[in-house]
Amino acid sequence: MRVLAIESSAVTASVAIVTDEVLTAEYTMNYKKTHSQTLLPMIDEICKMTDVDVNSIDTIAVSVGPGSFTGLRIGVATGKGIALATGAKMVEVPTLEAMAYNFYGTGTKQIICSIMDARRSHLYMGMYQFGKDGQLETLHDSDQLSFEEVCEICNKQTAPIVFTGDGIDAAKDYLSEHLSVEYTYAPAHLRTQRAGSVAMAGIVRADKGEYTDAARVKPDYLRPSQAERERAEQHG
Amino acid sequence: MAKEDVLILAIESSCDETAAAVVKNGREVLSNVINTQIDIHTLYGGVVPEIASRKHIENINPVIEKALTDANVTLDDITAIGVTYGPGLVGALLVGVAEAKAIAFATKKPLVGVHHIEGHISANYVENPTLEPPFAALVVSGGHTHLVMVNDYGKYEIIGRTRDDAAGEAFDKVARAVGLGYPGGPKVDKLAKEGNPHAIKFPQAHVDDSPYDFSFSGIKSAVLNYINECEMKKIEINKANLVASFQNAVVEALVSRAMRLVDERKIKKLAIAGGVASNSALRAAMQEACAERNVEFYSPSPKLCTDNAVMIGSAAYYDYCNGVRHGYDLNAVPNLKLGERI
């Protein structure tokens, strides 16, 4: 099995190739260039460097959100285009779940709370824990919550929590003031979106047969567009 | 398929149509698939960029697959991938650009980025096998109003452009003001047929320092003022006369500038393009003005006037033949200038 993983939900652009049990290549960049300019050249580069023929990729795992609407669409369209051309299967990976996979295989029993900045004192949040079998369990599915709601959910947990994601920068002050449970913040290298983790989450999902037809793969924005929100408010 | 044939798979997503087509040698349409989102945007009275982008990503693969199936070809038969990379809505453009680049990468085929307006102009090549540059072109749509000299394939010289609203934008705004709804162009065209185009005199806006530039915000404001005045004086508006007179003012502005160019440069061929090129009054007036001067007049059929990928496939073919190639770092350029290559 050879997996190409794509992650472009936020500032980080990251691509990876996992061949069977080997992380063949991973290329992650935090730079001012847009994903439109970086993502495909990065995929081209890792394929060339590792002599991977794109036709040998059988599965494409894409981080589908939440995150930047435009960033998500660039990653998803890139995956869909390759799948259309090569016939590779696709797996949709929730971005927050992929971030929890940064801790996959570490044996941690902590609760992993992935948070991304959703602006206006809100976070995109997902809560996970690796069970006795080492497999990921979802305690709270990807959601858009206020700082207050995140603290409420966290304060009900009995195991220590480790926070990961750029939501830490956005909510740090609020969290430290309102959390009454044991918690830590993940170190820098475990805190960012990484395509290697998208690949691992994708492999687990693929093993369960959780593929999505490439034609139907789309971002999971967790948030309607502003025009739709305003229209819904006007029309009750 | 002859070996020297060039087949372009073209993709267009600059506004609210997700479109793909296969075009042979720049002129022959093998398929033309368009998924329009018009019903969704009608709810909002105009195109909502974020909604357009969301629809593009949902529709793009089926649209491309249908274009290949309808043409009875596979990606193996395709010579190059053409895609609109500007001008347009950035989020919408990016879906087509990312998809096209990924297909080009995975198939190892050349990638050709296309200017949307150059596409509109090229729609004329598709239905007029004998049309060759040089010729004058008037591009009128909801987002663009350009008077252009096409000096050669892929060589454009901008002669005039709008300083404010695009002609189609003025149609949309006037249609909204008189309660016709969105999209305004076809509705104004239809109602104008029942009205007197000389009933109300709207001002012809001239741009001081350029005889070829357009301005439509003045005409639009005059229409809105007229409506307000009538409402204040409690005079019932004859909507058909109003839109016919408005349309006449816009058509006169377009025809007079195009004819000035034709006369000054002694041009023998004129083509129109873009969504507003399907307006029946504009077509008739252009046809007549060209006939008076013994100038050949070209216009695409209405289905190739509005956004489509066939026109992108035609433009991409001539760019491909001229050696234009884009890299995998091709970005959407929302304000791309005509004739510019990034």
Interface residues (C-beta under 8 A of the other chain):
Chain A: T34 S36 Q37 T38 L39 L40 P41 I43 D44 V54 N55 F69 T70 R73 I74 V76 A77 T78 G79 K80 G81 I82 A83 L84 A85 T86 A214 A215 R216 K218 P219 Y221 S225 Q226 A227 E228 R231
Chain B: L43 Y44 V48 E50 I51 S53 R54 H56 I57 E58 I60 N61 P62 I64 E65 L75 V90 G91 L94 V95 G96 V97 A98 E99 A100 K101 A102 I103 F105 A106 T107 G327 Y328 D329 L330 N331 A332
